[in-house]
Structure formats: structure tokens, C-alpha cells
């Protein structure tokens, strides 16, 4: 598993901005599609989704503007 992760990290280091933009668009589209299909099921767990979004946002902002800001 560690070798797989290392190979994946090496591959992503060669991504361009366009590659990352397409990846983000793909993930957003998949999220919207899943949201449309399983809306009723996930409605009662929306607080978990909000918590995950807020935690990940705070973590990224910390890493971007505090830890790696040089």
C-alpha cells in the first residue's frame, strides 16, 4: 500500500493546473450526481457533511496561510 501511495504522489507531482482543475470538476460533478440520487437518505446526516466541510476548510487554510506561508 505504501508503494502505491508513493507512486501516486510521484504521478500527481507532474499534474498541471489544468489537470487539477479537471479533477476538481470531476469530483464536484460526482458529488452533485450522488446528492441528486441519494438526497432523501442523506438528509438526516447533513450535519456530518457540514462538519467534514468545515474541518477540511480550516485545515487547508491553516496549511496554506500559517504553516507553509513563506
Secondary structure, DSSP 8 states (H G I E B T S, - for coil): -HHHHHHHHHHHTT--HHHHHHHHHHHHHHHHHHHHHTHHHHGGGHHHHHHHHHHHHHHHHHIIIIIS--
